[in-house]
Amino acid sequence: MRSNRAGVLTKAETLIKALPWLERFHGTTVVIKYGGHAMNDEELRHSFAEDIVFLRYAGLKPVIVHGGGPQINAALAAAGIESTFTAGLRVTTPEAMEVVRMVLVGQVNRDVVGLINRHGAFAVGMSGEDANLFTAERKRVVVDGAPVDIGQVGEIVEVQVGAVRALLDDGRVPVVSSIARGDDGEVYNVNADTAAAALAVALDAAKLVVLTDVEGLYADWPDSDDVIDNLTTDELAALLPGLTSGMVPKMEACLHAVRGGVPQAHVLDGRVPHSLLLEIFTDEGIGTMVLPSPSGPPKEDS
């Protein structure tokens, strides 16, 4: 009986420690970029859905933005379409874009919505095309001093959040796939990290969370696996040129979000079950947090 009581008291202590964070974030919007191992491992997929539902019941307003690189690769291979990358970005031909759109909107988005809705009528899936949420222009890249055409890859130039706000006001969880439409009528593939940051800024979110397959931003990779707990936007900007290619879009997203007015951005290890809850509701947190520099740079146009 005593051991059972001790266990119950431990649970109570854990719950009460979450109180300051519940008070702080109740009613606020949190944008979560979902991807990586957390999207592909069956157990982690279910724990992610549980985390989102917990946030919703705790009074937060979660918004999910997802990509789907592995699923796109598999679908392109099955269709006999070769995947090529330039400057770290997928070269997206019209044929490839059809597959990308089908996979993100018709497969990955449906899967995420379905997992969350096992717990109640919360999630509503949408594409960046819906209600002109994301408007993009063709992204230009320069390789070795020469411009290179990478096809239907977009850079977000406008975000219209009316439809997302309406869903949040109705108590729903928007699940957004990173597809955008251009003023030219073209459909574009947009980096999901970039899309999540743009949406966080436009929604005046309290927090951006980017799930990754690493513990956070390493201080001196590969010589050390020490993770930087937190750093300012100026410190991050200085580190960006030396980061590995996989971390650049994630850390650029955090930098853009915080410089755009989001109070804090986090990179978390999505391989850790319930990492979202550990970050939001504990003193210690996990991963790397990006905060505004004391000087406070001027707010970027969203």
C-alpha positions in Angstrom: 0.0 0.0 0.0 2.8 2.4 0.9 4.7 1.8 -2.3 1.5 2.4 -4.2 0.9 5.6 -2.3 4.5 6.7 -3.2 3.8 6.1 -6.9 0.6 8.1 -6.7 2.4 11.0 -5.0 5.1 11.0 -7.7 2.4 11.3 -10.3 0.8 14.2 -8.4 4.1 15.9 -8.2 4.7 15.5 -11.9 1.3 16.9 -12.7 1.6 19.9 -10.4 5.1 20.8 -11.9 3.3 21.2 -15.2 1.0 23.9 -13.7 3.2 27.0 -14.5 3.5 25.8 -18.1 -0.2 25.1 -18.4 -0.9 28.7 -17.1 1.7 30.2 -19.5 0.6 28.4 -22.7 -3.2 27.9 -22.1 -4.9 29.5 -25.1 -1.8 30.0 -27.1 -1.0 28.7 -30.6 1.9 26.2 -31.1 3.1 25.3 -34.6 4.7 21.9 -34.9 6.8 20.7 -37.9 6.2 16.9 -38.0 8.6 14.7 -39.9 11.5 12.4 -39.7 11.6 9.1 -37.7 8.6 10.3 -35.6 6.5 10.0 -38.8 7.8 6.6 -39.9 8.0 4.6 -36.7 4.6 3.1 -35.8 4.9 3.5 -32.0 6.2 7.1 -32.3 3.4 8.0 -34.7 0.8 7.0 -32.1 2.7 8.8 -29.3 2.8 12.0 -31.4 -0.9 11.8 -32.0 -1.5 11.4 -28.2 0.8 14.4 -27.5 -1.3 16.6 -29.9 -4.5 15.5 -28.3 -3.1 16.2 -24.8 -2.0 19.7 -25.9 -5.6 20.3 -27.2 -7.2 19.1 -24.0 -4.7 21.2 -22.0 -6.0 24.3 -23.7 -3.3 24.9 -26.2 -4.0 25.3 -30.0 -1.6 23.0 -31.8 -1.1 23.4 -35.6 0.8 20.7 -37.5 2.8 21.3 -40.7 4.3 18.1 -42.3 6.4 17.1 -45.2 7.0 13.5 -46.3 10.4 12.9 -47.9 10.6 9.1 -47.5 7.0 8.6 -48.6 7.7 10.8 -51.7 10.9 8.9 -52.5 9.0 5.6 -52.4 6.2 6.8 -54.6 8.5 8.4 -57.1 10.5 5.1 -57.3 7.3 3.1 -57.8 6.3 5.4 -60.6 9.7 5.1 -62.2 10.5 8.8 -61.7 14.1 9.5 -60.8 14.8 11.7 -57.7 17.6 14.2 -58.1 18.7 16.9 -55.7 20.4 20.3 -56.3 21.7 22.5 -53.4 19.9 20.1 -51.0 16.5 20.6 -52.7 14.5 18.1 -54.7 14.4 18.9 -58.4 10.6 18.8 -59.0 9.5 18.2 -62.6 5.8 18.5 -63.5 5.6 14.6 -63.3 7.3 14.6 -60.0 5.1 17.4 -58.7 1.9 15.3 -59.4 3.3 12.5 -57.2 4.5 14.9 -54.5 1.1 16.5 -54.3 -0.7 13.1 -54.2 1.5 11.7 -51.5 1.5 14.8 -49.2 -2.2 15.7 -49.5 -3.7 12.3 -50.2 -1.6 9.9 -48.2 0.5 11.5 -45.4 -2.0 14.2 -44.5 -4.8 11.6 -44.3 -2.6 9.3 -42.1 -1.8 12.1 -39.6 -5.5 13.2 -39.4 -6.6 9.7 -38.9 -4.2 9.0 -36.0 -5.3 12.1 -34.2 -9.0 11.5 -34.8 -8.9 8.1 -33.1 -9.1 10.2 -29.9 -11.9 12.5 -31.0 -13.1 14.8 -33.8 -10.2 17.2 -33.6 -7.9 17.1 -36.7 -8.8 18.7 -40.1 -6.5 18.2 -43.0 -5.6 20.9 -45.5 -3.1 21.8 -48.1 -1.2 25.1 -48.4 -3.3 25.5 -51.5 -6.6 25.6 -49.5 -8.0 29.1 -49.0 -4.7 30.4 -50.5 -2.9 29.6 -47.2 0.5 29.6 -48.8 1.3 31.6 -52.0 4.8 30.8 -53.4 7.1 31.9 -56.2 9.5 29.7 -58.0 12.7 29.3 -55.9 15.9 30.4 -57.6 19.1 28.6 -56.6 22.7 29.4 -57.6 25.3 26.7 -57.9 28.9 27.6 -58.5 27.8 31.1 -59.5 25.3 30.0 -62.1 21.5 30.0 -61.7 19.9 26.5 -61.8 16.3 25.6 -62.5 15.0 23.1 -59.9 11.5 23.0 -61.2 8.3 23.4 -59.1 10.0 24.2 -55.8 8.5 27.2 -54.1 9.5 30.1 -51.8 6.6 31.3 -49.7 5.8 35.0 -50.3 2.4 35.3 -48.7 0.4 33.5 -45.9 -3.3 33.9 -45.4 -4.3 32.4 -42.1 -8.1 33.0 -42.0 -9.0 29.4 -42.6 -6.5 28.2 -40.0 -7.8 30.7 -37.4 -11.4 29.6 -38.1 -10.4 26.0 -37.4 -8.6 26.9 -34.2 -11.5 29.0 -33.0 -13.7 25.9 -33.6 -11.4 23.8 -31.4 -9.9 21.9 -34.3 -6.3 20.9 -35.0 -5.2 22.0 -38.5 -2.9 19.5 -40.2 -1.2 21.3 -43.1 0.7 19.7 -46.0 3.5 21.9 -47.4 2.2 22.5 -50.9 1.6 26.0 -52.2 0.1 27.7 -55.2 1.6 30.5 -57.1 -0.1 33.6 -58.6 0.9 32.1 -62.0 -1.4 29.1 -61.2 1.5 26.7 -60.8 1.6 24.3 -57.8 4.8 24.3 -55.8 6.6 21.9 -53.4 7.7 23.9 -50.3 10.2 22.9 -47.7 8.0 21.9 -44.6 10.5 23.5 -42.1 10.2 26.8 -44.0 6.4 26.5 -44.3 6.1 25.9 -40.5 8.1 29.0 -39.7 6.1 31.2 -42.1 2.9 29.9 -40.6 4.1 30.4 -37.0 5.0 34.0 -37.7 1.6 34.7 -39.5 -0.4 33.1 -36.6 1.6 35.1 -33.9 2.3 31.6 -32.4 3.8 31.4 -28.9 6.2 28.7 -30.0 7.5 26.8 -33.1 8.6 23.2 -32.5 10.6 21.4 -35.2 10.9 17.6 -34.8 14.2 16.1 -36.0 16.2 12.9 -35.9 18.9 14.3 -33.7 19.0 15.4 -30.1 19.2 19.1 -31.0 21.9 21.5 -32.3 25.3 20.1 -31.5 27.9 22.5 -30.2 30.9 21.0 -32.1 29.7 18.2 -34.4 31.2 15.7 -35.2 33.9 16.2 -32.6 31.4 16.3 -29.8 27.8 15.3 -29.2 27.2 18.0 -26.6 23.8 19.7 -27.4 23.3 23.4 -27.1 20.4 24.0 -24.7 19.6 27.5 -25.9 21.1 30.3 -28.0 20.0 33.6 -29.4 19.2 34.5 -33.0 22.5 36.3 -33.4 24.4 33.4 -32.1 22.5 31.0 -34.4 23.0 33.3 -37.5 26.8 33.1 -36.8 26.7 29.3 -36.6 24.5 28.7 -39.7 27.3 28.7 -42.4 29.1 25.8 -40.6 26.1 23.6 -40.0 25.5 20.3 -41.8 23.1 20.5 -44.8 20.4 18.5 -43.0 20.2 21.0 -40.1 20.4 24.2 -42.1 16.7 24.4 -43.2 15.6 23.5 -39.6 17.7 26.1 -37.9 16.9 28.7 -40.6 13.3 28.0 -39.9 13.9 28.7 -36.2 15.8 31.8 -37.0 13.1 33.2 -39.3 10.4 32.4 -36.8 12.0 34.1 -33.8 13.2 37.1 -35.9 9.6 37.3 -37.2 8.2 37.7 -33.7 7.7 34.2 -32.4 9.0 34.3 -28.8 10.8 30.9 -29.0 11.6 28.1 -31.4 12.8 24.6 -30.5 14.5 21.7 -32.3 13.5 18.4 -30.6 14.5 14.8 -31.0 11.3 13.3 -32.5 12.7 9.8 -31.7 12.0 10.3 -28.0 8.5 9.3 -27.1 6.4 12.2 -26.0 9.2 14.7 -26.6 6.6 17.4 -27.3 5.2 17.1 -23.8 8.7 17.0 -22.2 9.6 20.2 -24.0 6.4 22.2 -23.2 5.5 21.0 -19.7 8.9 20.5 -17.9 11.5 22.8 -16.4 14.3 21.0 -18.0 12.9 20.6 -21.5 14.9 18.8 -24.2 16.5 19.8 -27.5 17.7 23.2 -28.4 15.8 26.5 -27.9 16.3 29.6 -30.0 15.4 33.0 -28.3 15.5 36.6 -29.5 18.8 38.4 -29.2 18.7 41.1 -26.5 19.1 43.8 -29.1 15.8 42.8 -30.7 16.2 43.0 -34.5 13.3 44.6 -36.4 10.4 42.3 -37.1 10.5 40.7 -40.5 7.6 41.1 -42.9 5.5 37.9 -42.7 
